[in-house]
């Protein structure tokens, strides 16, 4: 009986680990632009690439956008003011799974170009 209970506990523990979603890892850069300019550049970049802006909060520096692909790509664009400038972070999910951070490199380069800060 104890062996059965121990087996059930181990199995339940493994099921719990298998179903817990991983948080998306962001890709970040710091630009010299003010947060408002960085927000406008990011929204313009997302819209020009076919993303639909679902929510944008200028005060919080937070934007959520979705690209109608299969499966849909959901992106989060976050801004934080720092002493060095504005930190931009992009992260996302596709089909419920986190997107690898390197996927956002071309988007960040586009934002830098829009801000006149090409790498």
C-alpha positions in Angstrom: 0.0 0.0 0.0 2.8 2.4 0.8 4.5 1.7 -2.5 1.2 2.6 -4.3 0.9 5.9 -2.4 4.6 6.7 -3.1 4.1 6.0 -6.8 1.0 8.2 -7.0 2.8 11.1 -5.3 5.7 10.8 -7.8 3.3 10.7 -10.8 1.3 13.7 -9.6 4.5 15.6 -9.0 5.7 14.9 -12.6 2.3 15.8 -14.1 2.5 19.2 -12.2 5.9 19.9 -13.7 4.9 19.0 -17.2 1.9 21.4 -17.3 3.5 24.5 -15.7 4.1 27.0 -18.6 7.4 28.6 -18.9 7.5 32.4 -18.9 8.7 34.0 -22.1 12.3 35.3 -22.0 12.5 38.9 -23.2 15.1 40.4 -25.6 16.2 43.8 -24.3 18.0 46.9 -25.6 18.5 50.4 -24.2 18.0 53.3 -26.5 18.8 57.0 -25.9 15.2 58.1 -26.9 12.6 59.2 -24.5 10.0 56.6 -23.5 7.2 58.3 -25.5 9.3 58.3 -28.7 10.3 54.6 -28.1 6.6 53.7 -27.6 5.5 55.4 -30.8 8.4 53.8 -32.7 7.5 50.3 -31.4 3.8 50.6 -32.1 4.5 51.9 -35.6 7.0 49.0 -36.2 4.5 46.4 -35.0 1.7 47.9 -37.1 3.9 48.0 -40.2 4.6 44.3 -39.8 1.0 43.4 -39.7 0.5 43.1 -35.9 -2.8 44.2 -34.4 -2.4 46.3 -31.3 -4.7 44.8 -28.7 -3.7 47.1 -25.8 -1.4 50.0 -25.4 -0.8 51.9 -22.2 1.5 54.9 -22.6 1.7 55.5 -18.8 2.8 52.0 -18.0 4.9 51.7 -21.2 3.2 48.4 -22.1 1.9 47.2 -25.4 0.3 43.8 -26.4 0.0 42.9 -30.1 -0.9 39.8 -32.0 0.1 38.6 -35.5 -2.6 36.6 -37.3 -0.4 33.6 -38.2 -0.8 29.9 -37.5 -0.4 29.7 -34.6 -0.9 33.3 -33.7 2.2 35.2 -32.4 1.4 37.3 -29.3 4.0 39.9 -28.5 4.5 42.1 -25.4 6.5 45.4 -25.8 7.6 46.9 -22.5 9.4 50.2 -21.8 11.2 51.3 -18.7 13.0 54.6 -18.2 16.6 54.2 -17.0 19.4 56.7 -16.3 21.0 55.6 -19.6 17.8 56.0 -21.7 14.8 53.8 -22.3 14.9 50.0 -21.9 12.9 48.2 -24.5 11.9 44.6 -23.9 10.1 42.3 -26.4 8.8 38.9 -25.5 6.1 36.7 -26.8 4.2 33.4 -27.2 3.3 31.3 -30.2 0.8 28.5 -29.7 1.0 29.0 -25.9 4.8 28.4 -26.0 7.4 31.0 -25.3 9.2 32.4 -28.3 13.0 32.3 -28.3 14.4 35.8 -27.6 16.5 35.9 -30.8 13.3 36.0 -32.9 12.9 39.7 -31.8 16.3 40.8 -33.0 15.0 42.1 -36.3 12.2 43.9 -34.6 14.6 45.7 -32.2 16.9 46.7 -35.1 13.8 48.1 -36.9 12.9 50.2 -33.8 16.5 51.4 -33.5 16.4 52.5 -37.1 13.1 54.3 -36.6 14.7 56.2 -33.6 17.8 57.1 -35.6 19.9 54.8 -33.5 20.9 52.2 -36.0 23.4 49.6 -34.6 
